[in-house]
Amino acid sequence: MTLKTNVLEQCENAKEASLQIAGLTNDDKNFVLYELAEDILMNKNRILKANALDVSQNKGKISDVLLKRLKVDESKIKEMAEMVKSVANLEDPVNKVIAKTQLDKGLLLKKITVPIGVICCIFESRPEVVVQISALAIKSGNAVLLKGGSEALNTNKVLVEIIRESIKDNKGMPEDAVLLLETREAVKEVLKMDEFIDLIIPRGSNKFVKFIQDNTKIPVMGHAEGICHVYVDKDADVSKAAAIAFDAKCQYPAVCNAMETLLVNERISDKFLPLIVQKYLENNVEVRLDKKAFNTIKSNNELSSLIKNKNLKKLIKKAVEKDWKTEYTDLIISIKIVKDVVEAIDHINKYGSGHTDAIVTENKAAAERFMSFVDSASVMWNASTRFADGFRYGLGAEVGISTNKIHARGPVGLEGLVIYKYVLIGSGHIVDEYVRGKKNFLHDILPK
């Protein structure tokens, strides 16, 4: 069987599965998800064995940060199972009445949520994403084609095998509701399958997302770079700001909601910058400073003596224009001193990716201005950018974070995996009577 024929068969099977899963009840879907959670735990050794192979094959070929994302341990397997249960516990997103209108006596129009159909998700090295997306697809009544990074292929194959074994004919759930694409060439074929695929969700670089958008007729929910910012205002609590700026960068630097650029108000820079830079250096974070920030650090006696240490000195560099546009996903931070909240907003809207940006301040007016004028999917006040996550937002999990201005924006959970349709219920009504003036529309908005 050729690659093209194989991909076509997968897409056809996914389409058929999407029609079957769309008709399952919430109780049926939840039963399947709870059993899947148990099956993941029961197959712990199988998952660990496959992941150990991926890790050994990629050691020295990818960065330590990416290797960390790739590794699965018993704790992560438990998290996968808990995540599946948390999705089951969410409200069913399907068949919810969004609006109800009485067009005329005996003529009722309802707008209800329905599954999108077949979704193709292309993502990075974290194998747990396979389980997250599969659970969300099952709960929302969609079929899903999954393509993870090649570095995680063995783990992804085992996870998909476990999912398919678990859901097969369980409460009428078709195993082809979850399918795995194994190669880049398969993805190129999928891009041609607009007859079967309803939505593509790519998670990767801006270049990668643009490639997908430029090479398919299928709608694309784009999640490109996460160039996230924290702005420390002149009225910030310094200790609070230091904790947030450290967490946003260092808690998990390899993910899209980690901070890449720290903006500091010039009126607090002498007090705050030495504190946070020292904390970064002590934790092996490379610091790239604009001219003002560099001079501030250089003139600080305590920090100046600290960076005489050869190992720490190499971590301090001068920032260049490219730094403001770069998603590092590593222990690297660019820092810029700005005049005020207006300059911070302008910088973010110019260089940011529309993902997540935060302000640290005790000034309510400054915070409200920031949150109103920063054009991002998530804006935060006195909180780390790392909170921009489907699970932390209470969505159960996420298929990705959308920076598009479409039906779903920010962390995309169940609500982003449904669309709507109109259901009209009449009793022999015909348009001709309204055209000829025999009847008139009421258009009464009814409670849902």
C-alpha positions as CSV (number, residue, x, y, z in Angstrom):
1,M,0.0,0.0,0.0
2,T,1.4,3.4,-1.0
3,L,1.7,6.3,1.5
4,K,-1.0,8.2,-0.4
5,T,-3.4,5.2,-0.3
6,N,-2.7,4.6,3.4
7,V,-3.3,8.3,4.4
8,L,-6.5,8.4,2.3
9,E,-7.7,5.3,4.1
10,Q,-7.0,6.8,7.5
11,C,-8.8,10.0,6.5
12,E,-11.8,8.0,5.2
13,N,-11.9,5.9,8.4
14,A,-11.6,9.0,10.6
15,K,-14.6,10.6,8.7
16,E,-16.7,7.6,9.3
17,A,-15.7,7.4,12.9
18,S,-16.6,11.1,13.4
19,L,-20.1,10.4,12.3
20,Q,-20.4,7.5,14.8
21,I,-18.9,9.3,17.8
22,A,-21.0,12.4,17.2
23,G,-24.1,10.4,18.2
24,L,-22.8,9.1,21.5
25,T,-24.3,10.3,24.8
26,N,-22.3,12.1,27.4
27,D,-22.7,9.1,29.7
28,D,-21.2,6.8,27.0
29,K,-18.3,9.2,26.4
30,N,-17.6,9.5,30.1
31,F,-17.6,5.7,30.6
32,V,-15.1,5.3,27.8
33,L,-12.8,8.0,29.3
34,Y,-12.8,6.5,32.8
35,E,-11.9,3.1,31.3
36,L,-9.2,4.7,29.3
37,A,-7.7,6.3,32.4
38,E,-7.5,2.9,34.0
39,D,-6.0,1.3,30.9
40,I,-3.2,3.9,30.8
41,L,-2.2,3.0,34.4
42,M,-2.4,-0.7,33.6
43,N,-0.1,-0.3,30.7
44,K,2.5,1.7,32.6
45,N,5.4,-0.6,31.9
46,R,4.6,-0.7,28.2
47,I,4.7,3.1,28.0
48,L,7.9,3.5,30.0
49,K,9.7,0.9,27.8
50,A,8.8,2.7,24.6
51,N,9.7,6.1,26.1
52,A,13.1,4.8,27.3
53,L,13.8,3.8,23.7
54,D,12.9,7.3,22.5
55,V,15.1,9.0,25.1
56,S,18.1,6.8,24.4
57,Q,17.8,7.3,20.6
58,N,17.6,11.1,21.0
59,K,20.2,11.7,23.7
60,G,22.9,14.0,22.4
61,K,20.7,14.8,19.3
62,I,18.3,17.2,20.9
63,S,18.8,19.8,23.7
64,D,18.5,18.9,27.4
65,V,15.4,21.0,27.6
66,L,13.7,19.1,24.8
67,L,14.9,15.8,26.2
68,K,13.2,16.7,29.5
69,R,10.0,17.3,27.6
70,L,10.3,14.0,25.9
71,K,10.8,11.9,29.0
72,V,7.9,10.1,30.6
73,D,8.0,8.7,34.2
74,E,5.5,7.1,36.5
75,S,4.4,10.5,37.8
76,K,3.6,11.7,34.2
77,I,1.6,8.6,33.5
78,K,-0.5,9.2,36.6
79,E,-1.0,12.8,35.5
80,M,-2.2,11.5,32.1
81,A,-4.7,9.3,33.7
82,E,-5.9,12.1,36.0
83,M,-6.2,14.4,33.1
84,V,-8.4,12.0,31.2
85,K,-10.7,11.7,34.3
86,S,-10.8,15.5,34.6
87,V,-12.0,15.8,31.0
88,A,-14.7,13.2,31.7
89,N,-15.9,15.4,34.7
90,L,-16.4,18.4,32.5
91,E,-19.7,19.5,31.2
92,D,-20.6,17.9,27.8
93,P,-19.9,20.6,25.2
94,V,-22.2,19.0,22.6
95,N,-26.0,19.7,22.1
96,K,-25.9,22.8,24.3
97,V,-28.5,25.4,23.2
98,I,-26.7,28.7,22.5
99,A,-29.8,30.6,21.4
100,K,-33.5,30.1,20.9
101,T,-35.8,32.3,18.8
102,Q,-39.5,32.1,18.1
103,L,-39.7,33.2,14.4
104,D,-43.5,32.9,14.5
105,K,-46.1,31.0,16.3
106,G,-45.2,27.3,16.0
107,L,-41.9,28.1,14.3
108,L,-38.9,27.7,16.6
109,L,-35.3,28.2,15.7
110,K,-32.5,26.8,18.0
111,K,-28.8,27.3,17.7
112,I,-27.0,24.2,19.2
113,T,-23.4,23.1,19.6
114,V,-22.1,20.1,17.5
115,P,-18.7,18.5,17.0
116,I,-16.4,19.9,14.3
117,G,-15.9,16.5,12.8
118,V,-12.3,15.3,11.9
119,I,-9.4,17.3,13.5
120,C,-5.8,16.9,12.6
121,C,-3.4,17.9,15.4
122,I,0.3,18.3,14.8
123,F,2.4,18.9,17.9
124,E,5.9,18.8,19.5
125,S,7.8,16.3,21.6
126,R,5.7,15.9,24.7
127,P,4.1,12.5,24.5
128,E,1.4,13.3,27.0
129,V,-0.2,15.6,24.4
130,V,-1.4,12.4,22.6
131,V,-3.5,11.6,25.6
132,Q,-4.7,15.1,26.2
133,I,-5.9,15.7,22.7
134,S,-7.5,12.2,22.4
135,A,-9.5,12.7,25.6
136,L,-10.7,16.1,24.5
137,A,-11.6,14.8,21.0
138,I,-13.6,11.9,22.6
139,K,-15.4,14.2,25.0
140,S,-16.3,16.7,22.2
141,G,-17.4,13.9,19.8
142,N,-14.7,14.5,17.3
143,A,-12.3,12.0,15.5
144,V,-8.7,13.0,15.6
145,L,-5.5,12.4,13.5
146,L,-2.4,12.9,15.6
147,K,1.1,13.7,14.4
148,G,3.7,14.1,17.1
149,G,7.4,14.8,16.8
150,S,9.6,12.1,15.3
151,E,11.7,12.0,18.5
152,A,8.6,10.7,20.4
153,L,7.4,8.2,17.8
154,N,7.8,5.0,19.9
155,T,6.0,6.5,22.8
156,N,3.3,8.0,20.7
157,K,2.7,4.7,18.9
158,V,2.3,2.8,22.1
159,L,0.0,5.5,23.6
160,V,-2.2,5.5,20.5
161,E,-2.3,1.7,20.5
162,I,-3.5,1.7,24.1
163,I,-6.1,4.3,23.4
164,R,-7.5,2.4,20.4
165,E,-7.5,-0.9,22.3
166,S,-9.3,0.8,25.1
167,I,-12.0,2.6,23.1
168,K,-12.7,-0.1,20.5
169,D,-16.4,-0.9,20.4
170,N,-16.7,0.4,23.9
171,K,-20.2,1.9,24.1
172,G,-20.2,2.1,20.4
173,M,-17.0,4.1,20.2
174,P,-15.1,3.4,17.0
175,E,-11.3,2.8,17.4
176,D,-10.7,5.0,14.4
177,A,-11.8,8.0,16.4
178,V,-8.1,8.2,17.2
179,L,-5.4,7.7,14.5
180,L,-1.7,8.3,14.3
181,L,0.3,9.8,11.4
182,E,3.9,8.7,11.7
183,T,5.8,10.7,9.1
184,R,6.1,14.2,7.7
185,E,5.3,12.9,4.3
186,A,1.9,11.7,5.7
187,V,1.2,15.2,6.9
188,K,1.8,16.6,3.4
189,E,-0.8,14.1,2.1
190,V,-3.3,15.1,4.8
191,L,-3.0,18.7,3.8
192,K,-4.7,17.7,0.5
193,M,-7.6,15.9,2.3
194,D,-10.0,18.8,2.6
195,E,-12.8,16.4,1.7
196,F,-12.3,14.6,5.0
197,I,-10.5,16.9,7.4
198,D,-12.4,19.7,9.0
199,L,-9.7,21.5,11.0
200,I,-5.9,21.4,11.4
201,I,-4.3,22.5,14.7
202,P,-0.5,22.9,14.3
203,R,1.6,23.6,17.3
204,G,5.1,24.8,16.4
205,S,7.1,27.6,15.0
206,N,5.6,30.5,13.1
207,K,7.4,29.2,10.0
208,F,5.8,25.8,10.5
209,V,2.3,27.1,11.1
210,K,2.6,29.4,8.0
211,F,3.7,26.4,5.9
212,I,0.6,24.5,6.9
213,Q,-1.6,27.5,6.2
214,D,0.0,28.1,2.8
215,N,-0.4,24.5,1.7
216,T,-3.9,23.5,2.5
217,K,-7.5,24.5,1.9
218,I,-8.4,23.1,5.3
219,P,-9.1,25.7,8.0
220,V,-6.1,26.1,10.3
221,M,-6.2,27.1,14.0
222,G,-2.8,28.6,14.3
223,H,-0.6,28.5,17.4
224,A,2.8,29.9,16.5
225,E,5.5,31.3,18.8
226,G,4.9,32.2,22.4
227,I,6.8,35.4,22.7
228,C,5.4,36.2,26.1
229,H,6.3,39.3,28.3
230,V,6.2,40.4,31.9
231,Y,6.2,44.1,32.5
232,V,7.3,45.3,35.9
233,D,5.6,48.7,36.5
234,K,7.0,51.6,38.7
235,D,4.3,50.7,41.3
236,A,5.2,47.0,41.5
237,D,5.8,45.2,44.7
238,V,9.5,44.2,44.2
239,S,9.4,40.9,45.9
240,K,6.2,39.9,44.2
241,A,7.6,41.0,40.8
242,A,10.8,38.9,41.4
243,A,8.8,35.8,42.2
244,I,6.6,36.2,39.1
245,A,9.5,37.1,36.8
246,F,11.4,34.0,38.0
247,D,8.5,31.6,37.7
248,A,7.5,32.9,34.3
249,K,11.0,32.2,32.9
250,C,12.3,29.3,35.0
251,Q,9.5,27.1,36.2
252,Y,9.4,25.4,32.8
253,P,11.3,27.4,30.1
254,A,10.7,25.0,27.2
255,V,7.0,25.8,26.8
256,C,5.1,28.4,24.8
257,N,3.7,30.3,27.9
258,A,7.2,30.8,29.4
259,M,8.3,34.5,29.4
260,E,10.9,35.5,26.8
261,T,11.2,39.2,27.4
262,L,11.1,41.1,30.7
263,L,10.2,44.8,30.5
264,V,11.1,47.0,33.5
265,N,10.0,50.5,34.3
266,E,12.9,52.9,34.5
267,R,11.8,54.3,37.8
268,I,12.1,50.9,39.5
269,S,15.0,49.4,37.5
270,D,17.8,50.4,39.9
271,K,16.0,48.5,42.7
272,F,14.5,45.6,40.8
273,L,17.0,44.7,38.1
274,P,20.0,43.7,40.3
275,L,17.7,41.5,42.3
276,I,16.2,39.6,39.4
277,V,19.4,39.4,37.4
278,Q,21.2,37.9,40.3
279,K,18.5,35.3,40.7
280,Y,18.6,34.4,37.0
281,L,22.4,34.1,37.0
282,E,22.4,31.9,40.1
283,N,20.1,29.6,38.2
284,N,22.1,29.5,34.9
285,V,19.8,31.8,33.0
286,E,21.5,33.7,30.1
287,V,20.6,37.3,30.4
288,R,20.5,39.6,27.3
289,L,20.2,43.3,28.3
290,D,19.4,46.4,26.3
291,K,21.9,49.3,26.7
292,K,20.1,50.9,29.7
293,A,19.7,47.6,31.5
294,F,23.3,46.6,30.8
295,N,24.6,49.9,32.3
296,T,22.4,49.5,35.3
297,I,23.8,46.1,36.0
298,K,27.4,47.2,35.3
299,S,27.1,50.0,37.8
300,N,25.7,47.8,40.6
301,N,28.7,47.0,43.0
302,E,27.3,43.8,44.5
303,L,26.3,42.4,41.1
304,S,29.5,43.6,39.4
305,S,31.6,41.6,41.9
306,L,29.3,38.5,41.4
307,I,29.7,38.5,37.7
308,K,33.5,38.5,37.9
309,N,33.0,34.8,38.3
310,K,34.0,33.4,34.9
311,N,31.0,31.1,34.6
312,L,28.5,33.8,35.4
313,K,30.1,36.4,33.3
314,K,29.5,34.5,30.1
315,L,25.8,34.5,30.9
316,I,25.5,38.3,30.5
317,K,25.2,39.6,27.0
318,K,23.9,42.7,25.2
319,A,20.5,42.4,23.5
320,V,20.1,43.0,19.8
321,E,16.9,43.7,17.8
322,K,16.5,40.0,17.0
323,D,16.1,39.2,20.7
324,W,12.8,41.0,21.0
325,K,11.4,38.7,18.2
326,T,12.8,35.4,19.5
327,E,11.1,32.6,21.3
328,Y,14.0,30.9,23.2
329,T,12.1,28.0,25.0
330,D,15.3,27.8,27.0
331,L,17.1,29.4,30.0
332,I,17.6,32.7,28.1
333,I,15.8,36.0,28.9
334,S,15.9,39.4,27.1
335,I,15.5,42.4,29.3
336,K,14.6,46.0,28.4
337,I,14.0,49.2,30.4
338,V,11.0,51.2,29.3
339,K,9.7,54.6,30.2
340,D,6.2,53.7,31.3
341,V,3.2,51.4,30.8
342,V,2.5,53.0,27.4
343,E,6.0,52.1,26.0
344,A,5.6,48.6,27.5
345,I,2.3,48.1,25.7
346,D,3.7,49.4,22.4
347,H,6.7,47.1,22.7
348,I,4.5,44.0,23.3
349,N,2.1,44.8,20.5
350,K,5.0,45.3,18.1
351,Y,7.1,42.3,19.1
352,G,4.8,39.9,20.9
353,S,3.0,36.9,19.3
354,G,-0.4,37.6,20.9
355,H,0.0,34.7,23.3
356,T,0.3,35.7,26.9
357,D,1.5,38.9,28.6
358,A,1.5,40.1,32.2
359,I,1.9,43.3,34.3
360,V,3.1,43.4,37.8
361,T,1.8,46.5,39.6
362,E,-0.2,47.7,42.6
363,N,-1.6,50.5,40.5
364,K,-5.1,49.4,39.3
365,A,-5.3,52.1,36.6
366,A,-2.0,51.0,35.1
367,A,-3.1,47.3,35.2
368,E,-6.5,48.1,33.6
369,R,-4.8,50.1,30.8
370,F,-2.3,47.2,30.2
371,M,-5.1,44.6,30.0
372,S,-7.2,46.7,27.8
373,F,-4.6,47.7,25.2
374,V,-2.3,44.6,25.0
375,D,-3.7,42.6,22.1
376,S,-3.0,39.1,23.3
377,A,-5.1,35.9,23.9
378,S,-4.3,36.1,27.7
379,V,-3.4,39.1,29.7
380,M,-2.5,38.9,33.4
381,W,-2.2,41.2,36.4
382,N,0.2,40.1,39.2
383,A,0.4,36.5,38.0
384,S,2.9,34.4,36.1
385,T,2.4,33.8,32.3
386,R,2.7,30.1,33.1
387,F,-0.9,30.1,34.2
388,A,-2.0,30.3,30.5
389,D,-2.8,26.7,30.2
390,G,-6.0,24.7,29.5
391,F,-5.7,22.6,32.7
392,R,-4.9,25.6,34.9
393,Y,-7.8,27.5,33.3
394,G,-10.2,24.7,34.3
395,L,-10.6,23.4,30.7
396,G,-9.5,19.9,31.7
397,A,-6.8,20.0,29.1
398,E,-6.0,21.8,25.8
399,V,-5.4,20.9,22.2
400,G,-3.2,24.1,22.0
401,I,-3.2,27.8,22.4
402,S,-4.7,29.8,19.6
403,T,-3.4,33.2,18.8
404,N,-5.9,33.6,16.0
405,K,-9.0,35.7,16.3
406,I,-11.4,33.0,15.3
407,H,-14.1,31.0,17.1
408,A,-11.4,29.9,19.7
409,R,-8.7,32.0,21.2
410,G,-6.2,31.4,24.0
411,P,-6.0,27.9,25.6
412,V,-8.3,25.8,23.4
413,G,-10.3,23.2,25.4
414,L,-13.6,21.6,24.7
415,E,-15.4,24.8,23.8
416,G,-13.0,25.3,20.9
417,L,-13.7,21.8,19.5
418,V,-17.3,22.4,18.8
419,I,-19.1,24.5,16.3
420,Y,-22.8,25.1,16.0
421,K,-25.8,24.4,13.7
422,Y,-29.3,25.8,13.4
423,V,-32.3,23.6,14.1
424,L,-35.6,24.9,12.8
425,I,-38.9,23.2,14.0
426,G,-42.1,24.2,12.3
427,S,-45.5,22.7,11.6
428,G,-46.0,23.1,7.8
429,H,-44.6,26.6,7.6
430,I,-43.7,27.9,4.1
431,V,-41.8,31.1,3.1
432,D,-44.4,32.1,0.4
433,E,-46.9,33.2,3.1
434,Y,-44.3,35.6,4.6
435,V,-43.3,36.9,1.2
436,R,-46.9,37.7,0.2
437,G,-47.6,39.3,3.6
438,K,-50.1,36.7,4.9
439,K,-47.9,36.1,7.9
440,N,-45.3,38.3,9.8
441,F,-42.2,37.2,11.7
442,L,-42.1,37.7,15.5
443,H,-38.4,37.1,16.0
444,D,-38.9,36.8,19.8
445,I,-35.7,35.9,21.7
446,L,-36.5,33.1,24.2
447,P,-34.6,32.0,27.2
448,K,-32.2,29.1,26.6
